[in-house]
Amino acid sequence: MSESDVTRQRIAEIETIIRPHIRRTPVIEIAGAELGLAGSALALKLELMQHAGSFKTRGAFANLLTRRMAKSGVVAASGGNHGVAVAFAAWQLGIEAHVFVPSICSPAKIARIRASGAELVIAGERYADALAASEAFEAQSGALAIHAFDQRETLLGQGTLGLELEQQTSLDTLLVAVGGGGLIGGIAAWYAGRIKVVGVEPEAAPTLAHALAAGRPVDAEAGGIAADSLAPRRVGERVFPLAQRFVERVVLVEDEAIRGAQQRLWDDLRIVAEPGGAAALAALLSGRYRPRLGERVGVVLSGGNTTAVDFRR
């Protein structure tokens, strides 16, 4: 696949295919002063209200609705949210699903995968371990592999978030959390330089930052509080050219800033986000990204699969 395979036209075509199966998630527009950012306007894209709790559902349906299915179903490796999304989409479409996750996968995500009826396998400690185990299963079973980020259909599906967001509001800048890069790659392809797209990564998992510095995808650390959603070993090979061309820069945030963003979302907006879902906002609250006066800044909040709030108590 080349960069030219992920275009605005193809994203728009995919959007019409998956639209009946996904939610049009809301945008909350607030004054920056509400979060201590006077002089700017914020638009929070609440993708954590998507089916299965994250943007990953877009890419899952893009794969399952446009590729030829194998008799043995589909197989996916995931830190958590991609597995939840593939399990959900496969359940909705009546397709057998096999999901491999590492031991760091959160209990909330494991529970959601199992609830959708997928076969769940816990393999190794990190995403790379689960990916290797899923590839062995693919070779043995013939199941169709659905990659979490480094696949054409996945990138196109995630790019529909950018299409949807542009229909909802106008922005100068958009902050997007980065793991393997499927979301930021798809969004960057959609906007194609028409707004500033800024990546946000945990300091403990700087995959895209390291790749941009090296001029190619390279191995990076894969730890931190958001390791079950933002810590693959390296950014995707298919993602990288899109990010290199259209992502303005990447900023890094500390785990403590991510925790603080989670708490601020709950305290001020009553929004429950997992660490990966709050990482982009952490860049603003920690000052790692400072908006200019009058700047309209969008923040993608994606990742609501957490047990942080338990109303049964």
N, C-alpha and C positions, 0 to 999 in steps of 0.2 A: 504494500500500500504506500502511496506517496501522499504528500501533504495535499495535493490537488484533489484527492478523493474525499476530503472532508471540507465541503464548501457550504456557503449559505444556501445555495439551491438544493443540495442534497439534504441538508438539515431540515429545510422547509418541507421537502418531500417526506422525510421520515416522520416529521411532526404530524402530518395528516394521517399517517398509518397508526401511530401510537395514541393519538388524541383520545379515542374512545376508551382507552384503558388507563389513562393517567389523570391525575387531578391538576387543575389550574390553581397552583398554590398562591396564597395572597401575598401582597406587599403592604407593609406598614410603613408609612412615611411619618417621620418625627423630626422635630428640631434637634440639631446636634446638642444644643444646650441641655436637653433632657438627660444626656449621658456625659455632661461635662465637656462638650465639644462646641463651644459657642462659635457662631459665625458660619456654620456649615449646615447642610440639610442631609438627613440620612434616609435611605430607603432599604428596609430590611426584607429580603426575599425569604419567606418562611417555607423553604423547601422541606423542612423537617415535618411538615404536615402532608407530605406526599405519601401515597400508598407505601407501606413497608418502611416508612420513616426517613427516607433520604432520596436524593436525586438518582441513586443507582437504579431505581425502578424504571426510569426512562431508557437507560441503556439495556436493561434486561428485556423489556418488551421490544425494543428495536431489534435485538438479536432473535428473539423467539418468533417474531412476526415476519421476518424477512429472510431467514436462512432455512435450509432444508433440514428437518429434524431427523435424528437417527432413531432407529428402533429402540435403542437402549436409553434414549432420553438425552438429557444434557448434564454436563458436569461443570462445576465452578469452584475455584479456589478464592478465598476471601478472608480478610481480617474480620469481617462481620457483616457490614451493611450490604455489600454486593451479594453475599450469600442469602441474606434475608430477602433481597429484591428478586433474585433468580428463583428462590423457593416460592415466593408469592406469585410471580408471573407464571411460573410453570403450573402452579396449582390452579390459577385462574384459567389457563388454557388446556388443562388436562394432560400435561406432559410430565413424565418421570424426571425427577431431579436428584442429583447427587452433589452434595456440597461439602467441601473440605475446608476446615478452619484450623488455625493454630490454637494452642492452649491459652493464649492471651485474649481470645475472643470473649467478650463480656457475656455474663449469664443472660442478660436481656436479649441479646442477639441470638444466642444458642436456642433460647426458648422460642423465639419467633420463627426460626428456621424449622424447628421440629413441629411447631404448630401448623405450618403450611404443608406438612406431610413429606418433606424431602428426606432422603437418607443423609444423615449427618455423620461425618467422620472428623474427629479431632486428630490432627497430624502435626507433630512438632511444636516448636515454641513461637515461631514467627511466620509471617505470610509466605516467605520464600519456601519454608518447609511444606506448608499446605499446598503451594503451587506445584512443587515437585511430586507430591503424592497424587495430586489430581491428574497430572500429566501421565503418570504411570497407569492410573485407572483408565484414562482416555485411551491409551495404547492397547490396553487389555480388553476393554469393553466396546470400543467404537463409539462411545457417547460423544455428543457434540460439545466441544469446549466453549464456554462463554467467558472470555477474559474480563477481568475486573476493570481494566483501563486501556490496555494497549491493543485495541481492535477497532477496525473501521466502524462497525455497527454500534459499538459501545460509545465511541467518540461522537458519532452522529446523534445518538439518542441523548447524550448529555448536553450536546449543543442546543437541543430544543429548550433548555432552561433559559439560554440567552435570548432566543427568539421570543419566548413568552414574556420575559422580563422587559424586553424593549417595547413590547405592546402595552405594558402596564405603566411604565414610567421612563423619563429621560434622565440620563446620568452623565456625569463627567468622568467618574472613576468607579470601578467595581472591584471589590476585594473578594478573593476566592481562596479558600483553603486548598492546599495541595497535598495529595498522597502520591499515588502513581501518576496523576496528572490528567485523567480522563475528563474530569469536569472542566478544569481550566483550559485544556486543549480544545474541547468542543465549544466552550463559550468564546474563547479567543478567535476561533475560526468564524463564529457567527458575527462578532463585532468587527473583526478584520481591521483593527486599528482605528475604528471610528470613535472609540472611547478608550480611556486608559484602563487596562486590566492589570491588576497587581496580585501576585501570588502571596500567600501567607503560609508559612511552614513552622512547625515546632523546631526550636533549636536542636532538639534531640533527634530530628529526622529531616535533615535539609536536602532532600533528594533533588529537587529542581534547582535550588541554589548552587549545589555542587556541580550539577550538569551544565548550567549556564556558565559557570566559572571555567569549567574544563572544555567547553565547546562540544560536549557529547555526554550522553548518559553514563554515569559512573556510580559505583557503589558508594553508599553513604551510611551513616549511623541509622539505626531503626529502632529507636526507643522513645521513651517519654510517655506522658499521660494519655496521649491520643494514639498510642501505638496500634490499637486495633482498627484504626481507620486511616491514619495518616503516616504510616511507616512501612512502605515496601522498601526493598533494598535499593532500588533505583527507579528513576522516572522512566516512563515508557519510550521505546524507540520511535514509535509512531507519534507519540505526543510531542517529543522534543522539538521537531522542526516548527510545529505550530507555536509552541511556547517561545522558541528562539525568535520567531518573526513578530509575534503579536503581543507577548507579555512584556509590559513596560519594565517591571522589576519584581524581585521577590524580597519580602521582609521576613525576618525570623522572630518568633515570640517564645518567651519562656513558659514553662509549664505553669508557674504561678500566675502568669497573666491569663492563661487559658482558664484556670480555675476561677480567677476573678471575673472573667467575662461570663462564665456560666452563672455565677452568683448574681451578677448585675442583671442579666437577662431575667432571672427569676424575681429578684427584688423589685425591679422597675417595670417589667413588662409581663410578668407571670408566664414566661416562656421557658420550658424545660428543654435543655440541649445537652447532648453528650459532649465530651471534650472536643472532638473533631468538628462538631457543629458550631462551637463557639469560637474556634480558633481565629476566623477572619475578623470577628469583632474585637478580639484581643489585640489585634494590631492597632486599632484605633484607640482603645482604652489605655493601652500601655504607652502610647506615643510613638510606636515604631512606624506608624504611618500618620503623618500630620496633614490634615486637609488645609488647603488655602482658604482664605476668606471667600465665602459664597459658593464654595465647591459642593456639588451634589454627589454624594458618595453612596453607592450601593454596597450592601453586604449580604452575601449568600449565607444563610443559616440552614445547614443541612446536616441532619443526624440527630434524631430524637429517640434512639433506641437505648434507653438507660433506665436503671432502677433507682435513680436519684430521688424520685418522689414516689412514695408508696401510700396511697390513700386508704389502704386497708387497715392502717394502724389506728 
